[in-house]
């Protein structure tokens, strides 16, 4: 494939490929073949993170706790912290505590015996988050104990606060019990990299335990496993290969400086990048119950989508573009040429290529927002410490377009992998919204 045709392909991406992808892999009424309901946005939704509430406060405290390092490790969560799984657990406790009082939405966990009548919703949310953090991270109390004391001091004393504390504490106990022994402590044999063409070459890949994590809502982590990636002797594989070779290397005659900066934007480590940006959505409303529901949806969808993503990664064990391009003389495809010294423009994460985890995350978030607000025209902001910049998106489609392009321009992924990841993430969110968090 010529560089000119590759450039044309990239230019067309934003106007058709991403829109077709979203139409194929969003949410809706249930079937795999029609995940997104075809809807025409009536009015765009422009979000602004200009509110504070108990949920946003405790989200930030929980993030600091989950991302803390250096403390002793006693619980499974301290021994092997999984940022989106653990944040989903905290978010679910805040959601159930607020939903029990607010009354509009079904609880995720079991019903509470503690009374919700007259209880303070802020006290309930704070007690729920604090109690989950106590149970999961007892040796990181310096991150949340003083925060809890200060939080309670800011609430009016009396019966409402006491009822809220009792309710939130019980909710937390139930959610922690629901997630006990979630599979993270699985023992795995040493990894043996593949040697056949197409097989992953890394010797010590990360997150191998994630396929063993018990899903929050999915029936299993392979429920939405994507079909196999293109055969390496196929035209489809060669098309993906030649696109990354041309645009994703350290040296590229087709990639612009702006595209490389966009790729760098999406390289901040996910435990910090995603938690900070997910928390942005909790600040888009002053309503505590609404903030709790949206945040729980985002985190539960992210956790289930990424665990499912890694199940597929380690099922297929597909090689990364660098291996593919360096070893193309072994792939049996006349449409690919080996470049032994080719290297990606940006560091490649140490785990198999297919499907792309960034696609799984973007697809899950986009589908949550699309269904929550009833439109793809949801405007929001996203920031990165990798570039110290903020980028804005007018639609969920635009967000997926950028994430897809960023991972190609950085040389980490093939386009097909990003499409498969986006579809998996969207299917996961659609299933969660069909089965949880609905109205009473």
C-alpha positions in Angstrom: 0.0 0.0 0.0 1.4 3.4 -0.9 1.9 6.2 1.6 -0.5 8.3 -0.4 -3.3 5.7 0.0 -2.4 5.4 3.7 -2.7 9.1 4.1 -6.1 9.1 2.4 -7.2 6.3 4.6 -6.3 8.2 7.8 -7.9 11.4 6.5 -11.2 9.5 5.9 -11.1 7.9 9.3 -12.7 10.8 11.2 -15.6 11.1 8.8 -16.7 7.6 8.3 -14.8 4.7 10.0 -15.5 5.9 13.6 -19.1 6.6 12.9 -19.6 3.2 11.4 -17.8 1.7 14.3 -20.0 3.4 16.9 -23.1 2.5 15.0 -22.0 -1.2 15.1 -21.0 -1.4 18.7 -22.9 0.8 21.1 -25.8 0.1 23.4 -29.5 -0.5 23.0 -32.0 -3.2 23.6 -29.8 -6.2 23.9 -28.8 -8.3 20.9 -25.1 -8.6 19.9 -26.0 -7.6 16.3 -27.7 -4.3 17.3 -25.8 -2.9 20.2 -26.4 0.7 19.4 -29.9 2.0 18.9 -29.9 4.3 15.9 -30.8 7.6 17.5 -30.5 11.1 16.1 -29.4 13.6 18.8 -32.1 16.0 19.6 -29.9 18.5 21.5 -26.2 18.3 22.3 -25.2 18.0 26.0 -22.3 20.2 27.1 -20.9 19.1 30.4 -18.9 21.3 32.7 -17.2 20.1 35.9 -18.3 23.1 38.0 -20.0 21.4 41.0 -18.8 19.8 44.2 -20.7 17.1 46.1 -20.0 14.3 48.6 -19.3 11.9 45.7 -16.6 14.0 44.1 -15.0 14.6 47.4 -14.9 10.9 48.3 -13.9 9.9 44.8 -10.7 12.0 45.2 -10.0 10.5 48.6 -10.5 7.0 47.3 -8.2 7.7 44.3 -5.4 8.9 46.6 -5.9 5.7 48.7 -6.0 3.3 45.7 -3.0 4.9 44.1 -0.9 5.2 47.3 2.3 3.2 47.6 4.7 2.2 50.2 2.4 1.0 53.0 2.3 -2.5 54.4 0.2 -5.0 52.5 -2.2 -7.2 54.4 -5.4 -7.5 52.4 -5.7 -8.9 48.8 -6.4 -5.3 47.7 -3.3 -4.0 49.3 -1.2 -6.9 47.9 -2.5 -6.4 44.4 -4.4 -3.2 43.9 -6.5 -3.0 40.7 -7.4 0.7 40.4 -10.6 0.5 38.4 -11.9 -2.6 40.2 -11.2 -1.1 43.6 -12.7 2.3 42.5 -15.7 0.5 41.2 -16.2 -1.1 44.6 -16.0 2.2 46.4 -18.3 3.8 43.8 -20.9 1.1 44.2 -21.1 1.6 47.9 -21.6 5.4 47.3 -24.3 4.6 44.7 -26.2 2.1 46.9 -26.1 4.5 49.9 -27.4 7.4 47.9 -30.0 5.2 45.9 -31.4 3.8 49.2 -32.2 7.4 50.3 -33.0 9.0 46.9 -35.3 6.2 45.9 -35.2 6.6 42.1 -32.9 3.7 41.2 -32.5 0.0 42.0 -29.8 -1.0 44.4 -26.8 -2.9 43.0 -26.4 -4.9 46.2 -28.8 -6.3 48.8 -31.4 -4.2 50.5 -30.4 -2.6 53.8 -32.0 -3.1 57.1 -30.8 0.3 58.3 -33.5 2.9 57.8 -33.1 5.4 55.0 -36.0 7.6 56.1 -34.7 10.9 57.2 -31.1 9.9 56.6 -28.5 12.4 55.3 -27.5 11.4 51.8 -24.1 13.1 52.2 -23.4 11.3 55.5 -24.4 8.0 54.0 -22.1 8.5 50.9 -19.2 9.5 53.1 -19.7 6.6 55.5 -20.0 4.1 52.7 -16.8 5.2 50.9 -14.9 5.5 54.2 -15.9 2.0 55.3 -15.0 0.4 52.0 -11.6 2.0 52.1 -11.1 0.8 55.7 -12.0 -2.8 54.7 -9.9 -2.9 51.6 -6.9 -0.7 52.6 -6.5 -0.8 56.4 -2.8 0.2 56.1 -3.5 3.3 54.0 -5.6 5.0 56.6 -3.5 8.2 56.4 -5.2 8.8 53.1 -8.8 8.7 54.4 -9.1 8.8 58.2 -8.5 12.6 58.7 -10.6 13.2 55.5 -13.5 11.4 57.2 -13.2 13.3 60.4 -13.2 16.6 58.5 -16.0 15.5 56.3 -18.3 14.6 59.2 -17.4 17.8 61.0 -18.8 19.7 58.0 -22.2 18.1 58.3 -24.9 19.2 60.7 -25.0 16.9 63.8 -28.2 15.1 64.7 -30.4 12.3 63.8 -30.1 12.6 60.0 -26.3 12.4 60.1 -26.4 9.4 62.5 -28.9 7.6 60.3 -26.8 8.3 57.2 -23.7 7.0 58.9 -25.4 3.8 60.0 -26.9 3.3 56.5 -23.6 4.0 54.7 -21.7 1.7 57.0 -24.1 -1.2 56.4 -24.0 -0.6 52.6 -20.2 -0.8 52.6 -20.2 -4.0 54.5 -22.6 -5.6 52.0 -20.7 -4.4 48.9 -17.3 -5.5 50.4 -18.9 -9.0 51.1 -20.2 -9.1 47.6 -16.8 -8.5 46.1 -14.8 -10.8 48.5 -12.4 -13.3 47.0 -12.8 -11.7 43.6 -10.1 -13.8 41.9 -7.2 -11.3 42.1 -5.1 -13.5 44.2 -4.8 -16.2 41.6 -1.4 -17.9 41.3 0.0 -18.1 37.7 2.8 -20.1 36.2 5.6 -18.2 34.5 4.7 -16.9 31.1 6.1 -18.6 28.1 6.2 -16.3 25.0 5.2 -17.6 21.6 7.6 -18.3 18.8 5.1 -18.8 15.9 4.4 -15.8 13.5 1.7 -13.6 15.0 2.3 -14.7 18.6 3.2 -12.3 21.4 7.0 -12.1 22.1 7.1 -10.4 25.6 8.7 -12.4 28.3 7.0 -10.9 31.4 3.7 -9.4 30.4 1.6 -7.6 33.0 -2.0 -8.0 34.2 -2.2 -11.8 33.5 -4.4 -12.2 36.5 -7.1 -9.9 35.2 -9.0 -12.7 33.2 -9.5 -14.4 36.6 -11.3 -11.4 38.2 -15.0 -12.0 38.8 -17.0 -9.6 36.8 -19.3 -7.1 38.5 -22.1 -7.6 36.0 -21.0 -9.6 33.0 -21.8 -13.3 33.3 -18.1 -14.1 32.4 -15.1 -12.3 31.1 -15.3 -14.1 27.8 -19.0 -13.1 27.3 -18.1 -10.5 24.6 -14.8 -11.9 23.4 -14.2 -10.5 19.9 -13.6 -12.8 16.9 -10.0 -13.6 16.0 -7.8 -10.9 14.6 -7.1 -11.0 10.9 -5.0 -13.9 9.7 -1.5 -12.7 9.2 -1.5 -13.8 5.6 -4.6 -11.7 4.8 -5.0 -8.4 3.1 -6.7 -7.0 6.1 -3.6 -7.7 8.2 -1.3 -6.2 5.7 -3.5 -3.0 5.6 -3.2 -2.6 9.3 0.5 -3.5 9.3 1.4 -0.9 6.6 -0.6 1.8 8.3 1.3 1.5 11.6 4.6 1.0 9.8 4.1 4.3 7.9 2.7 6.4 10.7 3.6 4.8 14.1 7.4 4.6 14.0 10.0 6.8 15.6 10.7 8.0 12.1 7.5 8.8 10.1 7.1 10.8 6.9 3.3 10.9 7.2 2.7 11.7 10.8 2.4 15.4 11.8 3.8 16.8 15.0 0.2 17.5 16.2 -0.6 13.8 15.7 2.4 12.7 17.8 1.4 15.2 20.5 -2.1 13.7 20.5 -0.5 10.2 20.8 1.6 11.4 23.8 -1.5 12.8 25.5 -2.9 9.3 25.8 0.2 7.7 27.4 -0.2 8.8 31.0 -0.4 5.7 33.2 -4.1 4.6 33.4 -4.4 4.5 37.3 -3.8 8.3 37.3 -5.1 9.3 33.8 -8.4 7.5 34.0 -9.3 8.1 37.7 -8.7 11.8 37.4 -10.7 12.1 34.2 -13.5 9.7 35.4 -13.8 11.9 38.5 -14.4 14.9 36.3 -17.9 13.5 35.5 -18.8 13.4 39.2 -18.4 17.2 39.2 -20.9 17.8 36.4 -23.9 17.9 38.8 -24.7 19.2 42.2 -27.0 16.2 42.8 -25.3 13.7 45.0 -27.4 10.7 43.8 -26.9 11.5 40.2 -23.2 11.9 40.6 -23.0 8.6 42.4 -25.0 6.8 39.7 -22.9 8.2 36.8 -19.6 7.5 38.6 -20.6 3.9 39.5 -21.7 3.2 35.9 -18.4 4.5 34.5 -16.2 2.5 36.9 -18.2 -0.7 36.8 -18.2 -0.6 33.0 -14.5 0.2 32.9 -13.6 -2.6 35.3 -15.7 -5.3 33.5 -14.6 -4.1 30.1 -10.8 -4.1 30.9 -11.0 -7.5 32.6 -12.8 -8.9 29.5 -10.3 -7.1 27.3 -7.4 -8.9 29.0 -9.2 -12.2 28.9 -9.2 -11.8 25.1 -5.6 -10.5 25.0 -4.3 -13.7 26.7 -6.6 -15.9 24.7 -5.3 -14.7 21.4 -1.8 -13.6 22.5 -1.3 -11.5 19.4 2.1 -9.9 18.7 2.6 -6.1 18.9 3.4 -4.0 15.8 7.1 -3.8 16.6 7.4 -7.6 16.6 5.2 -7.8 13.5 7.3 -5.2 11.6 10.7 -6.5 12.7 9.8 -10.1 11.9 7.6 -9.6 8.8 9.9 -11.8 6.7 8.5 -14.7 8.7 4.8 -13.9 8.4 4.2 -15.5 5.0 2.5 -12.3 3.7 3.8 -10.9 0.4 2.1 -7.5 1.2 4.3 -6.9 4.3 8.0 -6.0 4.3 10.3 -6.5 7.3 12.0 -3.4 8.8 14.4 -4.9 11.4 15.2 -1.6 13.1 11.6 -0.3 13.1 10.5 0.9 16.6 7.3 2.5 17.8 7.3 6.3 18.4 6.2 5.8 22.0 6.7 3.0 24.5 4.5 -0.1 24.0 2.7 -1.5 27.1 4.0 -5.0 28.0 1.0 -7.1 27.2 -0.5 -8.7 24.0 -1.9 -6.5 21.3 -5.5 -7.7 20.5 -7.9 -6.2 21.5 -6.6 -2.8 22.4 -7.2 -1.8 26.1 -7.5 1.9 25.2 -10.3 0.9 22.8 -12.0 -1.1 25.5 -11.9 1.8 27.9 -13.0 4.4 25.3 -15.8 2.2 24.1 -17.2 1.5 27.6 -17.1 5.2 28.5 -18.7 6.4 25.3 -21.5 3.9 25.6 -22.2 4.9 29.2 -22.4 8.5 28.2 -24.5 7.9 25.1 -27.1 5.9 27.0 -27.0 8.1 30.2 -27.6 11.3 28.3 -29.5 9.8 25.3 -27.2 11.2 22.7 -23.7 10.8 21.2 -23.4 14.6 21.2 -22.0 14.8 24.7 -19.3 17.5 25.1 -16.7 16.9 27.8 -13.0 17.6 28.7 -10.1 15.3 29.3 -6.6 16.2 30.5 -3.2 14.5 30.6 -0.2 15.0 32.8 1.9 13.4 30.0 1.5 16.6 28.0 0.0 19.0 30.6 -2.8 19.9 28.3 -6.6 19.5 28.2 -8.5 18.4 25.1 -12.2 18.7 24.5 -14.6 16.5 22.6 -18.0 17.5 21.2 -19.2 13.9 20.8 -18.4 10.5 22.1 -17.6 9.6 18.5 -14.8 12.2 18.5 -13.3 10.8 21.6 -13.1 7.3 20.1 -11.7 8.7 16.9 -8.9 10.3 18.8 -8.1 7.4 21.0 -7.9 5.1 18.0 -5.7 7.5 16.0 -3.4 8.1 19.0 -2.6 4.4 19.5 -1.8 4.0 15.8 0.3 7.1 15.6 2.2 6.0 18.7 2.9 2.7 17.1 1.3 0.5 19.8 -1.7 -0.9 18.0 -3.3 -2.0 14.8 -6.6 -0.3 13.8 -8.5 -3.6 13.8 -7.5 -4.1 17.5 -8.8 -0.7 18.4 -12.1 -1.4 16.7 -12.4 -4.8 18.4 -11.7 -3.2 21.8 -14.2 -0.4 21.2 -16.9 -2.9 20.4 -16.1 -5.0 23.4 -16.2 -2.0 25.7 -19.5 -0.8 24.2 -21.1 -4.2 24.4 -20.1 -4.4 28.1 -21.6 -1.0 29.0 -24.8 -1.8 27.1 -25.2 -5.1 29.0 -24.5 -3.4 32.3 -27.1 -0.7 31.6 -29.6 -3.4 30.6 -29.2 -5.3 33.8 -28.2 -2.8 36.6 -28.7 0.8 37.7 -32.2 1.0 36.3 -35.2 2.9 37.8 -37.2 1.3 40.6 
